Amino acid sequence: MAARAHTRSRPPGPRVDVRLPWWALALPALAFVVLLLLIAGPGQAHAATGDPAVAHLVERIQRTLSH
C-alpha cells in the first residue's frame, strides 16, 4: 500500500492585481513631450531635425497649445 503524501494547501490569500489604465501611462509621457517641445522652442527644433515635416508638426503643436 502506498503512503499518501500529506501536503498542506493554503487557501489563496488576498491577491493584489495592479493594472493601470492606458491613460495613466500615456498622459505623463505626453506631458513630458509637450514640455520638452515648449522648452526647445521652434528655432532649436529646426536645428535639431533635418526633416521639415517634423519641424512643421512641432510648430503646429506649439501654436495649438498656445491658444
GROMACS elastic network, one bead per residue, 0.5 to 0.9 nm:
[ bonds ]
;  ai    aj funct       b0    kb
    9    12     6  0.88028   500
   10    13     6  0.81003   500
   12    15     6  0.77634   500
   20    23     6  0.80474   500
   20    24     6  0.61445   500
   20    25     6  0.76170   500
   21    24     6  0.54848   500
   21    25     6  0.74736   500
   22    25     6  0.57902   500
   22    26     6  0.62475   500
   22    27     6  0.86615   500
   23    27     6  0.55430   500
   23    28     6  0.84197   500
   24    27     6  0.59819   500
   24    28     6  0.71678   500
   25    28     6  0.60034   500
   25    29     6  0.65474   500
   25    30     6  0.88217   500
   26    29     6  0.52198   500
   26    30     6  0.59979   500
   26    31     6  0.85500   500
   27    30     6  0.50283   500
   27    31     6  0.60209   500
   27    32     6  0.85127   500
   28    31     6  0.50058   500
   28    32     6  0.61048   500
   28    33     6  0.86669   500
   29    32     6  0.51013   500
   29    33     6  0.63235   500
   29    34     6  0.86930   500
   30    33     6  0.51518   500
   30    34     6  0.61473   500
   30    35     6  0.85782   500
   31    34     6  0.51247   500
   31    35     6  0.60846   500
   31    36     6  0.84491   500
   32    35     6  0.52415   500
   32    36     6  0.60512   500
   32    37     6  0.85956   500
   33    36     6  0.50273   500
   33    37     6  0.61455   500
   33    38     6  0.85982   500
   34    37     6  0.51166   500
   34    38     6  0.61712   500
   34    39     6  0.86294   500
   34    61     6  0.84508   500
   34    62     6  0.83510   500
   34    65     6  0.89002   500
   35    39     6  0.61202   500
   35    40     6  0.85217   500
   36    39     6  0.51595   500
   36    40     6  0.60970   500
   36    41     6  0.86991   500
   37    40     6  0.50673   500
   37    41     6  0.62203   500
   37    42     6  0.80152   500
   37    45     6  0.78567   500
   37    58     6  0.72008   500
   37    61     6  0.87928   500
   37    62     6  0.76784   500
   38    41     6  0.54380   500
   38    42     6  0.82270   500
   38    62     6  0.70157   500
   40    43     6  0.77653   500
   40    44     6  0.57432   500
   40    45     6  0.62644   500
   41    44     6  0.57033   500
   41    45     6  0.62225   500
   41    46     6  0.89381   500
   41    58     6  0.88522   500
   41    59     6  0.85550   500
   41    62     6  0.85186   500
   42    46     6  0.62856   500
   42    47     6  0.88267   500
   42    55     6  0.73857   500
   42    58     6  0.71146   500
   42    59     6  0.61042   500
   42    62     6  0.82534   500
   43    46     6  0.54729   500
   43    47     6  0.67561   500
   43    48     6  0.89279   500
   44    47     6  0.50611   500
   44    48     6  0.60780   500
   44    49     6  0.86835   500
   45    48     6  0.50599   500
   45    49     6  0.62280   500
   45    54     6  0.86166   500
   45    55     6  0.61526   500
   45    58     6  0.74829   500
   45    59     6  0.86768   500
   46    49     6  0.55060   500
   46    50     6  0.71965   500
   46    51     6  0.83167   500
   46    52     6  0.74788   500
   46    54     6  0.85170   500
   46    55     6  0.55816   500
   46    56     6  0.87713   500
   47    50     6  0.72178   500
   48    55     6  0.88816   500
   49    52     6  0.73869   500
   49    54     6  0.70923   500
   49    55     6  0.68320   500
   50    53     6  0.89535   500
   50    54     6  0.82757   500
   50    55     6  0.83274   500
   51    54     6  0.55869   500
   51    55     6  0.67413   500
   51    56     6  0.89000   500
   52    56     6  0.60427   500
   52    57     6  0.85435   500
   53    56     6  0.50203   500
   53    57     6  0.61602   500
   53    58     6  0.86582   500
   54    57     6  0.50211   500
   54    58     6  0.62076   500
   54    59     6  0.86626   500
   55    58     6  0.50871   500
   55    59     6  0.62431   500
   55    60     6  0.86265   500
   56    59     6  0.51467   500
   56    60     6  0.61568   500
   56    61     6  0.86588   500
   57    60     6  0.50823   500
   57    61     6  0.61887   500
   57    62     6  0.86265   500
   58    61     6  0.51850   500
   58    62     6  0.62335   500
   58    63     6  0.86703   500
   59    62     6  0.51010   500
   59    63     6  0.61451   500
   59    64     6  0.85613   500
   60    63     6  0.51053   500
   60    64     6  0.61068   500
   60    65     6  0.86046   500
   61    64     6  0.50757   500
   61    65     6  0.61435   500
   61    66     6  0.85494   500
   62    65     6  0.51394   500
   62    66     6  0.60209   500
   62    67     6  0.88147   500
   63    66     6  0.51701   500
   63    67     6  0.65439   500
   64    67     6  0.57149   500
